[in-house]
Amino acid sequence: MPVIELRTEIHAPIERVFDLSRSVDLHMASTAQTGERAVAGVTSGLMALGQEVTWRARHFGVWQHLTSRITAFDRPAHFRDSLVGGIFQRFDHDHFFAASGTGTVMRDVFDFESPLGILGRIADSLFLARYMTRLLASRNTLIKTVAESDQWQGYVQKA
């Protein structure tokens, strides 16, 4: 079962980075290459504890649906989204945030299990873990770009 860990330093306040990371709209912008869209549950705005979103996206030439739920939430330090339904056997994606001298350190821990037993494990080692790492890294790059500019205001409503 692969575990992907990424660390991203972002020159922006921790609350801003946390909120951008739970933005459905920013997630869709970061996965435009897959045509990913929120089609059920929370389809725009910021996710909160207990809320679900169903995504429709094209991966490996096949349209797929995946539903996840926010299962842990401690603003601005951590939240977790977990698989409710979709192609994976299971996954938990933990998002950790820590204030640093220059802004925020964002750390992702994506722990997943592919379906189909041994065939899934072979797919993980041949291509799926690398594919998922690239998707997450691309998402983090956009979060960083948006958080470090005035663009963040278009994704996060000030209270």
SULSUL-V206416 format. One record per residue. N is the residue number from 0. SS is DSSP state (@ for helix, = for strand, . for the rest). PHI is phi as a letter, one per 40 degrees, with the letter a starting at -180 (* if undefined). OMEGA is omega in radians with two decimals (none if undefined). Layout:
n=<N N>
ss=<SS SS>
phi=<PHI PHI>
omega=<OMEGA OMEGA>
//
This chain:
n=<0 1 2 3 4 5 6 7 8 9 10 11 12 13 14 15 16 17 18 19 20 21 22 23 24 25 26 27 28 29 30 31 32 33 34 35 36 37 38 39 40 41 42 43 44 45 46 47 48 49 50 51 52 53 54 55 56 57 58 59 60 61 62 63 64 65 66 67 68 69 70 71 72 73 74 75 76 77 78 79 80 81 82 83 84 85 86 87 88 89 90 91 92 93 94 95 96 97 98 99 100 101 102 103 104 105 106 107 108 109 110 111 112 113 114 115 116 117 118 119 120 121 122 123 124 125 126 127 128 129 130 131 132 133 134 135 136 137 138 139 140 141 142 143 144 145 146 147 148 149 150 151 152 153 154 155 156 157 158>
ss=<. . = = = = = = = = . . . @ @ @ @ @ @ @ @ . = @ @ @ @ @ @ @ . @ @ @ . . = = = = = . . . . = . . . . . = = = = = = = = . . = = = = = = = = = = = = = . . . = = = = = = = = . . . . = = = = = = = = = = = . . = = = = = = = = = = = . . . . @ @ @ @ @ @ @ @ @ @ @ @ @ @ @ @ @ @ @ @ @ @ @ @ @ @ @ @ @ @ . . @ @ @ @ @ . . . . .>
phi=<* c b b b b b b c b c a c d c c c d c c c b c c c c d c c c b d c b g c b c b a g c b a g b c b d g c b b b b b a b b f g b c b b a b b b c b a a a c b c a a b b b c b a i c c c a a b b c b b b b c b c b i a b b b b b b b b b c c g f c c c c c c d c c a c c c c c c c c c c c c c c c d c d c c c b c c d c c b b c c c>
omega=<-3.10 2.98 3.13 3.10 3.11 3.11 -3.11 3.06 -3.07 -3.13 -3.14 -3.14 -3.07 -3.11 3.12 -3.12 3.10 -3.10 3.09 -3.12 3.12 3.11 3.09 -3.10 3.11 3.08 3.13 3.11 -3.09 -3.12 -3.12 -3.11 3.12 -3.10 -3.04 3.13 3.00 -3.03 3.10 -3.09 3.09 -3.08 3.11 3.09 -3.04 3.10 3.10 -3.10 3.08 -3.12 3.14 3.01 3.01 -3.13 2.98 -3.09 3.10 3.08 -3.14 3.07 -3.09 3.05 -3.10 3.02 3.11 3.11 3.09 -3.13 3.02 -3.04 3.05 -3.04 3.12 -3.08 0.04 -3.00 -2.99 2.83 -3.14 2.92 -3.05 3.13 2.99 3.12 3.13 -3.01 3.13 2.99 3.07 2.92 2.97 3.12 3.10 3.12 -3.13 -3.11 3.10 3.07 3.09 3.14 -3.09 3.14 -3.03 2.94 3.11 3.14 3.08 2.98 -3.10 -3.06 -3.05 3.07 3.13 3.08 3.00 3.01 -3.07 3.10 3.08 3.12 3.07 3.11 3.11 -3.06 -3.12 -3.04 -2.96 3.13 3.10 3.14 -3.13 3.10 3.12 3.12 -3.12 3.13 3.11 3.10 -3.12 3.10 3.12 3.09 3.13 -3.12 -3.11 -3.10 -3.08 3.13 3.08 -3.13 -3.07 -3.10 3.09 -3.11 -3.07 3.09 3.07 -3.13 none>
//
